[in-house]
Amino acid sequence: MGTVEFTTANFVEKTSGDGITFIDFWASWCGPCVRFAPVYERAAEANPDVTFGKVDTEAQQELAMQFNIQSIPTIMAVRDGVIVYAQPGALPEAAFLDLVKKVRELDMEKVKADATAA
């Protein structure tokens, strides 16, 4: 399926429903972002049931500010409308694929119960 460009116009629609969404906050001038891009693209192709979005922090500064993105790349994972991961730094391919696997395996009932208890 490949990656989808996320903007302020489509971000909520793409991340608020059921399912898994990964978001790569990046910029074209960022060396680590450029090096991580092929890893992210391969993961998107290998996981067609998962949405892989990219937010260009230069073009979508409002989204970058909304999520307090201070370092790029920042990778975020959203499952069933809940942010379950958000960390700066490009991941090696094996670590990123492991993250995708772990997000798939989450017990979302427990995650949501823990979130409401906090």
Jmol script that loads the backbone (N, CA, C; Angstrom):
load data "model"
ATOM      1  N   MET A   1       0.810  -1.188   0.000  1.00  0.00           N
ATOM      2  CA  MET A   1       0.000   0.000   0.000  1.00  0.00           C
ATOM      3  C   MET A   1       0.862   1.265   0.000  1.00  0.00           C
ATOM      4  N   GLY A   2       2.005   1.246   0.650  1.00  0.00           N
ATOM      5  CA  GLY A   2       2.845   2.425   0.697  1.00  0.00           C
ATOM      6  C   GLY A   2       2.415   3.391   1.786  1.00  0.00           C
ATOM      7  N   THR A   3       3.015   4.565   1.751  1.00  0.00           N
ATOM      8  CA  THR A   3       2.735   5.559   2.786  1.00  0.00           C
ATOM      9  C   THR A   3       1.738   6.600   2.288  1.00  0.00           C
ATOM     10  N   VAL A   4       1.115   7.277   3.259  1.00  0.00           N
ATOM     11  CA  VAL A   4       0.115   8.298   2.992  1.00  0.00           C
ATOM     12  C   VAL A   4       0.619   9.602   3.595  1.00  0.00           C
ATOM     13  N   GLU A   5       0.433  10.698   2.886  1.00  0.00           N
ATOM     14  CA  GLU A   5       0.802  12.000   3.437  1.00  0.00           C
ATOM     15  C   GLU A   5      -0.297  12.455   4.388  1.00  0.00           C
ATOM     16  N   PHE A   6       0.077  12.763   5.622  1.00  0.00           N
ATOM     17  CA  PHE A   6      -0.874  13.273   6.607  1.00  0.00           C
ATOM     18  C   PHE A   6      -0.756  14.788   6.674  1.00  0.00           C
ATOM     19  N   THR A   7      -1.909  15.433   6.729  1.00  0.00           N
ATOM     20  CA  THR A   7      -1.984  16.884   6.837  1.00  0.00           C
ATOM     21  C   THR A   7      -2.965  17.218   7.959  1.00  0.00           C
ATOM     22  N   THR A   8      -3.077  18.494   8.270  1.00  0.00           N
ATOM     23  CA  THR A   8      -4.054  18.895   9.275  1.00  0.00           C
ATOM     24  C   THR A   8      -5.462  18.533   8.798  1.00  0.00           C
ATOM     25  N   ALA A   9      -5.678  18.482   7.493  1.00  0.00           N
ATOM     26  CA  ALA A   9      -7.009  18.185   6.948  1.00  0.00           C
ATOM     27  C   ALA A   9      -7.409  16.721   7.108  1.00  0.00           C
ATOM     28  N   ASN A  10      -6.454  15.793   7.078  1.00  0.00           N
ATOM     29  CA  ASN A  10      -6.833  14.372   7.127  1.00  0.00           C
ATOM     30  C   ASN A  10      -6.307  13.621   8.343  1.00  0.00           C
ATOM     31  N   PHE A  11      -5.543  14.266   9.220  1.00  0.00           N
ATOM     32  CA  PHE A  11      -4.894  13.572  10.329  1.00  0.00           C
ATOM     33  C   PHE A  11      -5.896  12.881  11.257  1.00  0.00           C
ATOM     34  N   VAL A  12      -6.901  13.591  11.714  1.00  0.00           N
ATOM     35  CA  VAL A  12      -7.865  13.003  12.652  1.00  0.00           C
ATOM     36  C   VAL A  12      -8.594  11.828  12.003  1.00  0.00           C
ATOM     37  N   GLU A  13      -9.008  12.002  10.766  1.00  0.00           N
ATOM     38  CA  GLU A  13      -9.706  10.925  10.059  1.00  0.00           C
ATOM     39  C   GLU A  13      -8.836   9.668   9.961  1.00  0.00           C
ATOM     40  N   LYS A  14      -7.565   9.846   9.683  1.00  0.00           N
ATOM     41  CA  LYS A  14      -6.662   8.715   9.472  1.00  0.00           C
ATOM     42  C   LYS A  14      -6.219   8.043  10.769  1.00  0.00           C
ATOM     43  N   THR A  15      -6.302   8.742  11.898  1.00  0.00           N
ATOM     44  CA  THR A  15      -5.758   8.188  13.142  1.00  0.00           C
ATOM     45  C   THR A  15      -6.798   7.887  14.210  1.00  0.00           C
ATOM     46  N   SER A  16      -8.043   8.272  14.023  1.00  0.00           N
ATOM     47  CA  SER A  16      -9.011   8.143  15.112  1.00  0.00           C
ATOM     48  C   SER A  16      -9.832   6.862  15.070  1.00  0.00           C
ATOM     49  N   GLY A  17      -9.799   6.141  13.981  1.00  0.00           N
ATOM     50  CA  GLY A  17     -10.628   4.939  13.872  1.00  0.00           C
ATOM     51  C   GLY A  17      -9.950   3.696  14.403  1.00  0.00           C
ATOM     52  N   ASP A  18     -10.592   2.566  14.180  1.00  0.00           N
ATOM     53  CA  ASP A  18     -10.012   1.290  14.568  1.00  0.00           C
ATOM     54  C   ASP A  18      -8.836   0.958  13.652  1.00  0.00           C
ATOM     55  N   GLY A  19      -7.928   0.163  14.173  1.00  0.00           N
ATOM     56  CA  GLY A  19      -6.775  -0.260  13.390  1.00  0.00           C
ATOM     57  C   GLY A  19      -5.498   0.381  13.883  1.00  0.00           C
ATOM     58  N   ILE A  20      -4.440   0.100  13.147  1.00  0.00           N
ATOM     59  CA  ILE A  20      -3.100   0.551  13.515  1.00  0.00           C
ATOM     60  C   ILE A  20      -2.618   1.585  12.502  1.00  0.00           C
ATOM     61  N   THR A  21      -2.076   2.668  13.033  1.00  0.00           N
ATOM     62  CA  THR A  21      -1.491   3.716  12.200  1.00  0.00           C
ATOM     63  C   THR A  21      -0.134   4.091  12.769  1.00  0.00           C
ATOM     64  N   PHE A  22       0.862   4.130  11.898  1.00  0.00           N
ATOM     65  CA  PHE A  22       2.175   4.650  12.267  1.00  0.00           C
ATOM     66  C   PHE A  22       2.335   6.002  11.601  1.00  0.00           C
ATOM     67  N   ILE A  23       2.975   6.921  12.302  1.00  0.00           N
ATOM     68  CA  ILE A  23       3.212   8.253  11.774  1.00  0.00           C
ATOM     69  C   ILE A  23       4.698   8.563  11.888  1.00  0.00           C
ATOM     70  N   ASP A  24       5.276   8.975  10.781  1.00  0.00           N
ATOM     71  CA  ASP A  24       6.678   9.392  10.728  1.00  0.00           C
ATOM     72  C   ASP A  24       6.693  10.908  10.571  1.00  0.00           C
ATOM     73  N   PHE A  25       7.085  11.617  11.629  1.00  0.00           N
ATOM     74  CA  PHE A  25       7.261  13.064  11.567  1.00  0.00           C
ATOM     75  C   PHE A  25       8.678  13.298  11.049  1.00  0.00           C
ATOM     76  N   TRP A  26       8.805  13.971   9.916  1.00  0.00           N
ATOM     77  CA  TRP A  26      10.089  14.071   9.229  1.00  0.00           C
ATOM     78  C   TRP A  26      10.233  15.425   8.544  1.00  0.00           C
ATOM     79  N   ALA A  27      11.409  15.676   7.977  1.00  0.00           N
ATOM     80  CA  ALA A  27      11.652  16.847   7.128  1.00  0.00           C
ATOM     81  C   ALA A  27      12.702  16.463   6.089  1.00  0.00           C
ATOM     82  N   SER A  28      12.613  17.074   4.927  1.00  0.00           N
ATOM     83  CA  SER A  28      13.508  16.714   3.817  1.00  0.00           C
ATOM     84  C   SER A  28      14.968  17.041   4.103  1.00  0.00           C
ATOM     85  N   TRP A  29      15.230  18.023   4.957  1.00  0.00           N
ATOM     86  CA  TRP A  29      16.599  18.426   5.271  1.00  0.00           C
ATOM     87  C   TRP A  29      17.242  17.570   6.360  1.00  0.00           C
ATOM     88  N   CYS A  30      16.482  16.658   6.946  1.00  0.00           N
ATOM     89  CA  CYS A  30      16.935  15.844   8.086  1.00  0.00           C
ATOM     90  C   CYS A  30      17.593  14.553   7.586  1.00  0.00           C
ATOM     91  N   GLY A  31      18.904  14.445   7.785  1.00  0.00           N
ATOM     92  CA  GLY A  31      19.641  13.256   7.343  1.00  0.00           C
ATOM     93  C   GLY A  31      19.095  11.951   7.892  1.00  0.00           C
ATOM     94  N   PRO A  32      18.894  11.840   9.224  1.00  0.00           N
ATOM     95  CA  PRO A  32      18.340  10.599   9.760  1.00  0.00           C
ATOM     96  C   PRO A  32      16.945  10.288   9.201  1.00  0.00           C
ATOM     97  N   CYS A  33      16.159  11.319   8.914  1.00  0.00           N
ATOM     98  CA  CYS A  33      14.822  11.112   8.334  1.00  0.00           C
ATOM     99  C   CYS A  33      14.939  10.484   6.953  1.00  0.00           C
ATOM    100  N   VAL A  34      15.858  11.010   6.163  1.00  0.00           N
ATOM    101  CA  VAL A  34      16.052  10.514   4.797  1.00  0.00           C
ATOM    102  C   VAL A  34      16.559   9.070   4.830  1.00  0.00           C
ATOM    103  N   ARG A  35      17.448   8.759   5.771  1.00  0.00           N
ATOM    104  CA  ARG A  35      17.963   7.386   5.873  1.00  0.00           C
ATOM    105  C   ARG A  35      16.907   6.420   6.391  1.00  0.00           C
ATOM    106  N   PHE A  36      15.977   6.892   7.232  1.00  0.00           N
ATOM    107  CA  PHE A  36      14.931   6.027   7.771  1.00  0.00           C
ATOM    108  C   PHE A  36      13.808   5.781   6.755  1.00  0.00           C
ATOM    109  N   ALA A  37      13.629   6.686   5.809  1.00  0.00           N
ATOM    110  CA  ALA A  37      12.508   6.604   4.859  1.00  0.00           C
ATOM    111  C   ALA A  37      12.401   5.249   4.153  1.00  0.00           C
ATOM    112  N   PRO A  38      13.487   4.658   3.629  1.00  0.00           N
ATOM    113  CA  PRO A  38      13.340   3.355   2.975  1.00  0.00           C
ATOM    114  C   PRO A  38      12.901   2.239   3.929  1.00  0.00           C
ATOM    115  N   VAL A  39      13.350   2.292   5.180  1.00  0.00           N
ATOM    116  CA  VAL A  39      12.921   1.320   6.193  1.00  0.00           C
ATOM    117  C   VAL A  39      11.418   1.433   6.390  1.00  0.00           C
ATOM    118  N   TYR A  40      10.938   2.658   6.509  1.00  0.00           N
ATOM    119  CA  TYR A  40       9.515   2.927   6.725  1.00  0.00           C
ATOM    120  C   TYR A  40       8.695   2.466   5.518  1.00  0.00           C
ATOM    121  N   GLU A  41       9.188   2.743   4.314  1.00  0.00           N
ATOM    122  CA  GLU A  41       8.496   2.335   3.086  1.00  0.00           C
ATOM    123  C   GLU A  41       8.411   0.814   2.984  1.00  0.00           C
ATOM    124  N   ARG A  42       9.498   0.119   3.293  1.00  0.00           N
ATOM    125  CA  ARG A  42       9.480  -1.351   3.233  1.00  0.00           C
ATOM    126  C   ARG A  42       8.499  -1.928   4.247  1.00  0.00           C
ATOM    127  N   ALA A  43       8.454  -1.353   5.437  1.00  0.00           N
ATOM    128  CA  ALA A  43       7.501  -1.814   6.456  1.00  0.00           C
ATOM    129  C   ALA A  43       6.076  -1.586   5.976  1.00  0.00           C
ATOM    130  N   ALA A  44       5.831  -0.459   5.321  1.00  0.00           N
ATOM    131  CA  ALA A  44       4.488  -0.165   4.801  1.00  0.00           C
ATOM    132  C   ALA A  44       4.090  -1.185   3.747  1.00  0.00           C
ATOM    133  N   GLU A  45       5.012  -1.523   2.859  1.00  0.00           N
ATOM    134  CA  GLU A  45       4.713  -2.503   1.809  1.00  0.00           C
ATOM    135  C   GLU A  45       4.479  -3.894   2.406  1.00  0.00           C
ATOM    136  N   ALA A  46       5.207  -4.224   3.471  1.00  0.00           N
ATOM    137  CA  ALA A  46       5.107  -5.553   4.085  1.00  0.00           C
ATOM    138  C   ALA A  46       3.889  -5.699   4.995  1.00  0.00           C
ATOM    139  N   ASN A  47       3.247  -4.594   5.344  1.00  0.00           N
ATOM    140  CA  ASN A  47       2.105  -4.609   6.271  1.00  0.00           C
ATOM    141  C   ASN A  47       0.942  -3.817   5.671  1.00  0.00           C
ATOM    142  N   PRO A  48       0.304  -4.347   4.626  1.00  0.00           N
ATOM    143  CA  PRO A  48      -0.739  -3.586   3.926  1.00  0.00           C
ATOM    144  C   PRO A  48      -1.987  -3.321   4.765  1.00  0.00           C
ATOM    145  N   ASP A  49      -2.147  -4.037   5.868  1.00  0.00           N
ATOM    146  CA  ASP A  49      -3.314  -3.824   6.731  1.00  0.00           C
ATOM    147  C   ASP A  49      -3.093  -2.707   7.752  1.00  0.00           C
ATOM    148  N   VAL A  50      -1.907  -2.128   7.752  1.00  0.00           N
ATOM    149  CA  VAL A  50      -1.550  -1.046   8.671  1.00  0.00           C
ATOM    150  C   VAL A  50      -1.391   0.231   7.845  1.00  0.00           C
ATOM    151  N   THR A  51      -1.855   1.358   8.381  1.00  0.00           N
ATOM    152  CA  THR A  51      -1.664   2.639   7.713  1.00  0.00           C
ATOM    153  C   THR A  51      -0.335   3.238   8.151  1.00  0.00           C
ATOM    154  N   PHE A  52       0.475   3.621   7.194  1.00  0.00           N
ATOM    155  CA  PHE A  52       1.758   4.270   7.454  1.00  0.00           C
ATOM    156  C   PHE A  52       1.685   5.679   6.872  1.00  0.00           C
ATOM    157  N   GLY A  53       1.640   6.661   7.749  1.00  0.00           N
ATOM    158  CA  GLY A  53       1.544   8.045   7.313  1.00  0.00           C
ATOM    159  C   GLY A  53       2.821   8.798   7.577  1.00  0.00           C
ATOM    160  N   LYS A  54       3.008   9.859   6.813  1.00  0.00           N
ATOM    161  CA  LYS A  54       4.173  10.724   6.979  1.00  0.00           C
ATOM    162  C   LYS A  54       3.683  12.148   7.157  1.00  0.00           C
ATOM    163  N   VAL A  55       4.276  12.846   8.131  1.00  0.00           N
ATOM    164  CA  VAL A  55       3.967  14.260   8.360  1.00  0.00           C
ATOM    165  C   VAL A  55       5.239  15.052   8.090  1.00  0.00           C
ATOM    166  N   ASP A  56       5.222  15.843   7.023  1.00  0.00           N
ATOM    167  CA  ASP A  56       6.331  16.747   6.723  1.00  0.00           C
ATOM    168  C   ASP A  56       6.229  17.911   7.711  1.00  0.00           C
ATOM    169  N   THR A  57       7.142  17.947   8.666  1.00  0.00           N
ATOM    170  CA  THR A  57       7.045  18.942   9.740  1.00  0.00           C
ATOM    171  C   THR A  57       7.256  20.364   9.242  1.00  0.00           C
ATOM    172  N   GLU A  58       7.850  20.531   8.071  1.00  0.00           N
ATOM    173  CA  GLU A  58       8.006  21.867   7.493  1.00  0.00           C
ATOM    174  C   GLU A  58       6.675  22.344   6.912  1.00  0.00           C
ATOM    175  N   ALA A  59       5.989  21.466   6.201  1.00  0.00           N
ATOM    176  CA  ALA A  59       4.714  21.825   5.567  1.00  0.00           C
ATOM    177  C   ALA A  59       3.547  21.777   6.547  1.00  0.00           C
ATOM    178  N   GLN A  60       3.668  20.968   7.596  1.00  0.00           N
ATOM    179  CA  GLN A  60       2.575  20.762   8.547  1.00  0.00           C
ATOM    180  C   GLN A  60       3.021  21.172   9.954  1.00  0.00           C
ATOM    181  N   GLN A  61       3.454  22.413  10.078  1.00  0.00           N
ATOM    182  CA  GLN A  61       3.985  22.892  11.349  1.00  0.00           C
ATOM    183  C   GLN A  61       2.944  22.841  12.462  1.00  0.00           C
ATOM    184  N   GLU A  62       1.686  23.037  12.123  1.00  0.00           N
ATOM    185  CA  GLU A  62       0.625  22.982  13.138  1.00  0.00           C
ATOM    186  C   GLU A  62       0.544  21.587  13.772  1.00  0.00           C
ATOM    187  N   LEU A  63       0.649  20.539  12.954  1.00  0.00           N
ATOM    188  CA  LEU A  63       0.632  19.173  13.495  1.00  0.00           C
ATOM    189  C   LEU A  63       1.871  18.917  14.343  1.00  0.00           C
ATOM    190  N   ALA A  64       3.013  19.376  13.883  1.00  0.00           N
ATOM    191  CA  ALA A  64       4.246  19.191  14.649  1.00  0.00           C
ATOM    192  C   ALA A  64       4.141  19.877  16.009  1.00  0.00           C
ATOM    193  N   MET A  65       3.559  21.061  16.035  1.00  0.00           N
ATOM    194  CA  MET A  65       3.388  21.773  17.310  1.00  0.00           C
ATOM    195  C   MET A  65       2.345  21.073  18.183  1.00  0.00           C
ATOM    196  N   GLN A  66       1.272  20.601  17.577  1.00  0.00           N
ATOM    197  CA  GLN A  66       0.210  19.931  18.339  1.00  0.00           C
ATOM    198  C   GLN A  66       0.752  18.737  19.117  1.00  0.00           C
ATOM    199  N   PHE A  67       1.711  18.020  18.522  1.00  0.00           N
ATOM    200  CA  PHE A  67       2.272  16.840  19.179  1.00  0.00           C
ATOM    201  C   PHE A  67       3.632  17.112  19.813  1.00  0.00           C
ATOM    202  N   ASN A  68       3.986  18.401  19.918  1.00  0.00           N
ATOM    203  CA  ASN A  68       5.222  18.814  20.580  1.00  0.00           C
ATOM    204  C   ASN A  68       6.447  18.091  20.010  1.00  0.00           C
ATOM    205  N   ILE A  69       6.508  18.013  18.694  1.00  0.00           N
ATOM    206  CA  ILE A  69       7.634  17.356  18.032  1.00  0.00           C
ATOM    207  C   ILE A  69       8.832  18.297  18.097  1.00  0.00           C
ATOM    208  N   GLN A  70       9.861  17.870  18.810  1.00  0.00           N
ATOM    209  CA  GLN A  70      11.052  18.696  18.983  1.00  0.00           C
ATOM    210  C   GLN A  70      12.284  18.073  18.357  1.00  0.00           C
ATOM    211  N   SER A  71      12.179  16.813  17.968  1.00  0.00           N
ATOM    212  CA  SER A  71      13.292  16.112  17.355  1.00  0.00           C
ATOM    213  C   SER A  71      12.722  15.214  16.267  1.00  0.00           C
ATOM    214  N   ILE A  72      13.399  15.205  15.127  1.00  0.00           N
ATOM    215  CA  ILE A  72      12.927  14.346  14.044  1.00  0.00           C
ATOM    216  C   ILE A  72      14.058  13.451  13.574  1.00  0.00           C
ATOM    217  N   PRO A  73      13.725  12.276  13.082  1.00  0.00           N
ATOM    218  CA  PRO A  73      12.365  11.779  12.967  1.00  0.00           C
ATOM    219  C   PRO A  73      11.782  11.413  14.331  1.00  0.00           C
ATOM    220  N   THR A  74      10.495  11.565  14.449  1.00  0.00           N
ATOM    221  CA  THR A  74       9.747  11.031  15.585  1.00  0.00           C
ATOM    222  C   THR A  74       8.753  10.045  15.015  1.00  0.00           C
ATOM    223  N   ILE A  75       8.726   8.870  15.611  1.00  0.00           N
ATOM    224  CA  ILE A  75       7.808   7.821  15.184  1.00  0.00           C
ATOM    225  C   ILE A  75       6.700   7.710  16.220  1.00  0.00           C
ATOM    226  N   MET A  76       5.473   7.698  15.738  1.00  0.00           N
ATOM    227  CA  MET A  76       4.305   7.558  16.610  1.00  0.00           C
ATOM    228  C   MET A  76       3.478   6.383  16.115  1.00  0.00           C
ATOM    229  N   ALA A  77       2.912   5.632  17.065  1.00  0.00           N
ATOM    230  CA  ALA A  77       2.000   4.547  16.718  1.00  0.00           C
ATOM    231  C   ALA A  77       0.665   4.811  17.401  1.00  0.00           C
ATOM    232  N   VAL A  78      -0.404   4.678  16.642  1.00  0.00           N
ATOM    233  CA  VAL A  78      -1.757   4.858  17.148  1.00  0.00           C
ATOM    234  C   VAL A  78      -2.518   3.575  16.860  1.00  0.00           C
ATOM    235  N   ARG A  79      -3.160   3.058  17.883  1.00  0.00           N
ATOM    236  CA  ARG A  79      -3.986   1.861  17.677  1.00  0.00           C
ATOM    237  C   ARG A  79      -5.365   2.140  18.242  1.00  0.00           C
ATOM    238  N   ASP A  80      -6.372   1.928  17.420  1.00  0.00           N
ATOM    239  CA  ASP A  80      -7.766   2.146  17.810  1.00  0.00           C
ATOM    240  C   ASP A  80      -7.960   3.541  18.421  1.00  0.00           C
ATOM    241  N   GLY A  81      -7.288   4.537  17.824  1.00  0.00           N
ATOM    242  CA  GLY A  81      -7.442   5.921  18.259  1.00  0.00           C
ATOM    243  C   GLY A  81      -6.624   6.323  19.473  1.00  0.00           C
ATOM    244  N   VAL A  82      -5.785   5.420  19.993  1.00  0.00           N
ATOM    245  CA  VAL A  82      -4.978   5.686  21.189  1.00  0.00           C
ATOM    246  C   VAL A  82      -3.495   5.708  20.806  1.00  0.00           C
ATOM    247  N   ILE A  83      -2.790   6.770  21.186  1.00  0.00           N
ATOM    248  CA  ILE A  83      -1.341   6.813  20.947  1.00  0.00           C
ATOM    249  C   ILE A  83      -0.691   5.809  21.895  1.00  0.00           C
ATOM    250  N   VAL A  84      -0.028   4.819  21.321  1.00  0.00           N
ATOM    251  CA  VAL A  84       0.591   3.768  22.138  1.00  0.00           C
ATOM    252  C   VAL A  84       2.118   3.825  22.098  1.00  0.00           C
ATOM    253  N   TYR A  85       2.659   4.684  21.237  1.00  0.00           N
ATOM    254  CA  TYR A  85       4.115   4.829  21.140  1.00  0.00           C
ATOM    255  C   TYR A  85       4.414   6.175  20.508  1.00  0.00           C
ATOM    256  N   ALA A  86       5.380   6.881  21.032  1.00  0.00           N
ATOM    257  CA  ALA A  86       5.847   8.126  20.427  1.00  0.00           C
ATOM    258  C   ALA A  86       7.253   8.407  20.940  1.00  0.00           C
ATOM    259  N   GLN A  87       8.228   8.227  20.064  1.00  0.00           N
ATOM    260  CA  GLN A  87       9.620   8.429  20.447  1.00  0.00           C
ATOM    261  C   GLN A  87      10.386   9.037  19.290  1.00  0.00           C
ATOM    262  N   PRO A  88      11.296   9.968  19.574  1.00  0.00           N
ATOM    263  CA  PRO A  88      12.165  10.476  18.519  1.00  0.00           C
ATOM    264  C   PRO A  88      13.266   9.473  18.216  1.00  0.00           C
ATOM    265  N   GLY A  89      13.765   9.547  17.003  1.00  0.00           N
ATOM    266  CA  GLY A  89      14.904   8.725  16.607  1.00  0.00           C
ATOM    267  C   GLY A  89      14.544   7.710  15.543  1.00  0.00           C
ATOM    268  N   ALA A  90      15.430   7.588  14.569  1.00  0.00           N
ATOM    269  CA  ALA A  90      15.269   6.590  13.525  1.00  0.00           C
ATOM    270  C   ALA A  90      15.621   5.220  14.102  1.00  0.00           C
ATOM    271  N   LEU A  91      14.798   4.243  13.825  1.00  0.00           N
ATOM    272  CA  LEU A  91      15.044   2.894  14.309  1.00  0.00           C
ATOM    273  C   LEU A  91      15.682   2.043  13.214  1.00  0.00           C
ATOM    274  N   PRO A  92      16.584   1.135  13.592  1.00  0.00           N
ATOM    275  CA  PRO A  92      17.058   0.159  12.613  1.00  0.00           C
ATOM    276  C   PRO A  92      15.870  -0.690  12.137  1.00  0.00           C
ATOM    277  N   GLU A  93      15.979  -1.244  10.955  1.00  0.00           N
ATOM    278  CA  GLU A  93      14.851  -1.966  10.359  1.00  0.00           C
ATOM    279  C   GLU A  93      14.315  -3.076  11.259  1.00  0.00           C
ATOM    280  N   ALA A  94      15.192  -3.886  11.834  1.00  0.00           N
ATOM    281  CA  ALA A  94      14.739  -4.994  12.688  1.00  0.00           C
ATOM    282  C   ALA A  94      13.975  -4.462  13.901  1.00  0.00           C
ATOM    283  N   ALA A  95      14.448  -3.375  14.491  1.00  0.00           N
ATOM    284  CA  ALA A  95      13.778  -2.794  15.663  1.00  0.00           C
ATOM    285  C   ALA A  95      12.425  -2.208  15.272  1.00  0.00           C
ATOM    286  N   PHE A  96      12.345  -1.574  14.090  1.00  0.00           N
ATOM    287  CA  PHE A  96      11.072  -1.008  13.667  1.00  0.00           C
ATOM    288  C   PHE A  96      10.057  -2.107  13.377  1.00  0.00           C
ATOM    289  N   LEU A  97      10.486  -3.171  12.722  1.00  0.00           N
ATOM    290  CA  LEU A  97       9.569  -4.294  12.450  1.00  0.00           C
ATOM    291  C   LEU A  97       9.116  -4.952  13.748  1.00  0.00           C
ATOM    292  N   ASP A  98      10.005  -4.998  14.730  1.00  0.00           N
ATOM    293  CA  ASP A  98       9.627  -5.525  16.042  1.00  0.00           C
ATOM    294  C   ASP A  98       8.588  -4.615  16.701  1.00  0.00           C
ATOM    295  N   LEU A  99       8.733  -3.307  16.549  1.00  0.00           N
ATOM    296  CA  LEU A  99       7.751  -2.362  17.083  1.00  0.00           C
ATOM    297  C   LEU A  99       6.386  -2.589  16.434  1.00  0.00           C
ATOM    298  N   VAL A 100       6.362  -2.769  15.130  1.00  0.00           N
ATOM    299  CA  VAL A 100       5.097  -3.042  14.425  1.00  0.00           C
ATOM    300  C   VAL A 100       4.456  -4.301  15.009  1.00  0.00           C
ATOM    301  N   LYS A 101       5.260  -5.325  15.214  1.00  0.00           N
ATOM    302  CA  LYS A 101       4.755  -6.585  15.786  1.00  0.00           C
ATOM    303  C   LYS A 101       4.191  -6.362  17.195  1.00  0.00           C
ATOM    304  N   LYS A 102       4.904  -5.613  18.009  1.00  0.00           N
ATOM    305  CA  LYS A 102       4.460  -5.375  19.390  1.00  0.00           C
ATOM    306  C   LYS A 102       3.167  -4.565  19.436  1.00  0.00           C
ATOM    307  N   VAL A 103       3.021  -3.599  18.546  1.00  0.00           N
ATOM    308  CA  VAL A 103       1.782  -2.817  18.503  1.00  0.00           C
ATOM    309  C   VAL A 103       0.619  -3.720  18.099  1.00  0.00           C
ATOM    310  N   ARG A 104       0.857  -4.639  17.168  1.00  0.00           N
ATOM    311  CA  ARG A 104      -0.180  -5.606  16.774  1.00  0.00           C
ATOM    312  C   ARG A 104      -0.631  -6.467  17.959  1.00  0.00           C
ATOM    313  N   GLU A 105       0.322  -6.817  18.825  1.00  0.00           N
ATOM    314  CA  GLU A 105       0.051  -7.750  19.921  1.00  0.00           C
ATOM    315  C   GLU A 105      -0.548  -7.091  21.163  1.00  0.00           C
ATOM    316  N   LEU A 106      -0.661  -5.779  21.183  1.00  0.00           N
ATOM    317  CA  LEU A 106      -1.185  -5.097  22.365  1.00  0.00           C
ATOM    318  C   LEU A 106      -2.602  -5.543  22.702  1.00  0.00           C
ATOM    319  N   ASP A 107      -2.853  -5.669  23.993  1.00  0.00           N
ATOM    320  CA  ASP A 107      -4.200  -5.922  24.494  1.00  0.00           C
ATOM    321  C   ASP A 107      -4.844  -4.555  24.685  1.00  0.00           C
ATOM    322  N   MET A 108      -5.615  -4.127  23.696  1.00  0.00           N
ATOM    323  CA  MET A 108      -6.143  -2.759  23.727  1.00  0.00           C
ATOM    324  C   MET A 108      -7.172  -2.550  24.827  1.00  0.00           C
ATOM    325  N   GLU A 109      -7.867  -3.573  25.248  1.00  0.00           N
ATOM    326  CA  GLU A 109      -8.785  -3.410  26.378  1.00  0.00           C
ATOM    327  C   GLU A 109      -8.003  -3.025  27.616  1.00  0.00           C
ATOM    328  N   LYS A 110      -6.865  -3.673  27.831  1.00  0.00           N
ATOM    329  CA  LYS A 110      -6.024  -3.351  28.987  1.00  0.00           C
ATOM    330  C   LYS A 110      -5.424  -1.945  28.825  1.00  0.00           C
ATOM    331  N   VAL A 111      -4.957  -1.612  27.635  1.00  0.00           N
ATOM    332  CA  VAL A 111      -4.380  -0.283  27.385  1.00  0.00           C
ATOM    333  C   VAL A 111      -5.403   0.797  27.702  1.00  0.00           C
ATOM    334  N   LYS A 112      -6.615   0.636  27.214  1.00  0.00           N
ATOM    335  CA  LYS A 112      -7.660   1.636  27.442  1.00  0.00           C
ATOM    336  C   LYS A 112      -8.071   1.701  28.914  1.00  0.00           C
ATOM    337  N   ALA A 113      -8.105   0.544  29.586  1.00  0.00           N
ATOM    338  CA  ALA A 113      -8.440   0.519  31.017  1.00  0.00           C
ATOM    339  C   ALA A 113      -7.348   1.230  31.810  1.00  0.00           C
ATOM    340  N   ASP A 114      -6.094   0.972  31.469  1.00  0.00           N
ATOM    341  CA  ASP A 114      -4.974   1.633  32.154  1.00  0.00           C
ATOM    342  C   ASP A 114      -5.007   3.142  31.918  1.00  0.00           C
ATOM    343  N   ALA A 115      -5.379   3.554  30.720  1.00  0.00           N
ATOM    344  CA  ALA A 115      -5.417   4.982  30.392  1.00  0.00           C
ATOM    345  C   ALA A 115      -6.508   5.706  31.181  1.00  0.00           C
ATOM    346  N   THR A 116      -7.648   5.062  31.361  1.00  0.00           N
ATOM    347  CA  THR A 116      -8.731   5.711  32.101  1.00  0.00           C
ATOM    348  C   THR A 116      -8.469   5.690  33.599  1.00  0.00           C
ATOM    349  N   ALA A 117      -7.673   4.725  34.060  1.00  0.00           N
ATOM    350  CA  ALA A 117      -7.355   4.629  35.493  1.00  0.00           C
ATOM    351  C   ALA A 117      -6.302   5.664  35.898  1.00  0.00           C
ATOM    352  N   ALA A 118      -5.513   6.118  34.945  1.00  0.00           N
ATOM    353  CA  ALA A 118      -4.408   7.052  35.253  1.00  0.00           C
ATOM    354  C   ALA A 118      -4.897   8.452  35.542  1.00  0.00           C
TER     355      ALA A 118
END
end "model"
wireframe off; spacefill off
backbone 0.3
color backbone group
